[in-house]
């Protein structure tokens, strides 16, 4: 099973799914066709669930996403729910801008719909996008 590395664009998120259980979805998600965009990630998770890493951590750090992306994100969470049903160590890190109450509430809604522990992490997106932070991260 190969890992997934999709570079973020103005309309699609960066998606990194590693065999070691570190999964990330980052950026904006307003693709023309969310089903087509997220299909490889969902297929990857179907295989991953059969032979997961010891720990699975999904970090979701989205500035914005549309309704069709919302549905696909829920499907991803449902796949991780399957791991929880097998007593696997699964956790979702939901990162949201400290000024974006709506994104925080959406994360809470997802947490209510699945049986996966969520950690809500407030970030200052403006500070993160400043050049000194980008250079330090390189």
C-alpha positions in Angstrom: 0.0 0.0 0.0 1.5 3.3 -1.1 1.2 6.4 0.9 -0.8 9.4 -0.3 0.7 12.8 -0.8 -1.5 15.4 -2.5 -0.3 19.0 -2.6 -2.8 21.6 -1.6 -4.2 24.0 -4.2 -6.5 27.1 -4.0 -9.5 24.7 -4.2 -8.3 21.4 -2.8 -6.6 20.4 0.5 -3.3 18.8 1.0 -3.8 15.2 1.9 -1.1 13.1 3.4 -1.9 9.6 4.5 1.1 7.6 5.8 1.3 3.9 6.6 2.6 4.8 10.1 -0.9 6.1 11.0 -0.2 9.8 10.6 -3.0 11.2 8.4 -3.5 14.9 7.5 -6.0 17.0 5.6 -5.0 20.7 5.4 -6.1 23.8 3.5 -9.3 24.6 1.7 -11.7 22.0 0.3 -13.9 23.4 -2.4 -13.1 21.0 -5.3 -15.3 20.8 -8.4 -16.1 17.2 -7.6 -15.4 16.2 -4.0 -16.3 12.6 -4.6 -13.6 12.3 -7.2 -11.1 14.2 -5.1 -11.6 12.2 -1.9 -12.1 8.8 -3.6 -8.3 7.8 -3.5 -8.1 8.7 0.2 -11.3 6.6 1.0 -10.0 3.6 -1.0 -6.6 3.9 0.8 -8.4 3.9 4.2 -10.4 0.8 3.2 -7.0 -1.1 2.8 -5.5 0.6 5.9 -8.3 -0.5 8.1 -7.4 -4.1 7.3 -3.9 -3.6 8.6 -3.5 -0.4 10.6 -0.6 1.1 12.4 -0.4 0.8 16.2 -1.8 4.4 16.5 -3.8 6.3 14.0 -3.9 10.1 14.2 -5.9 12.2 11.7 -5.2 15.9 11.8 -7.8 18.1 10.1 -6.8 21.7 9.6 -9.2 23.2 7.1 -9.8 26.9 6.7 -13.0 26.2 4.8 -14.9 23.4 3.1 -18.0 23.1 1.1 -21.0 20.8 1.7 -19.8 18.1 -0.7 -16.4 18.0 1.0 -18.1 17.8 4.4 -19.8 14.6 3.4 -16.5 13.1 2.2 -14.8 14.1 5.5 -17.6 12.4 7.3 -17.0 9.2 5.3 -13.3 9.4 6.2 -14.3 9.6 9.9 -16.7 6.7 9.5 -13.8 4.6 8.2 -11.8 5.5 11.3 -14.8 4.6 13.3 -14.4 1.1 12.0 -10.9 1.0 13.6 -12.4 2.2 16.9 -14.9 -0.7 16.7 -11.8 -3.0 16.7 -10.4 -1.3 19.8 -7.7 0.5 17.8 -5.9 3.6 19.2 -7.5 6.4 17.0 -7.7 10.1 17.6 -8.7 13.2 15.5 -6.9 16.5 16.0 -9.3 19.2 14.8 -7.4 22.4 14.3 -9.3 25.6 13.8 -8.6 29.3 13.7 -9.0 31.0 17.0 -11.4 33.5 15.4 -13.5 30.8 13.6 -16.3 29.6 16.0 -18.1 28.0 13.1 -15.3 25.7 12.2 -15.0 24.7 15.9 -18.7 23.9 16.0 -18.4 21.8 12.8 -15.7 19.8 14.5 -17.9 19.3 17.5 -20.7 18.1 15.3 -18.4 15.5 13.7 -17.2 14.4 17.1 -20.8 13.8 18.1 -21.5 11.7 15.0 -18.6 9.3 15.5 -17.1 7.4 18.4 -13.6 8.8 17.9 -11.9 11.0 20.5 -11.4 14.5 19.2 -8.8 17.0 20.4 -9.7 20.6 19.5 -6.7 22.7 18.9 -7.0 26.5 18.5 -4.5 28.1 16.1 -3.7 31.6 15.0 -3.7 31.2 11.3 -2.5 34.7 10.7 0.6 34.1 12.8 1.3 30.7 11.2 1.2 32.3 7.7 3.8 35.0 8.6 7.2 34.6 6.7 9.2 33.8 9.9 7.0 30.8 10.7 7.1 29.5 7.1 10.9 29.9 7.0 11.3 28.2 10.4 9.2 25.3 9.2 11.3 24.7 6.1 
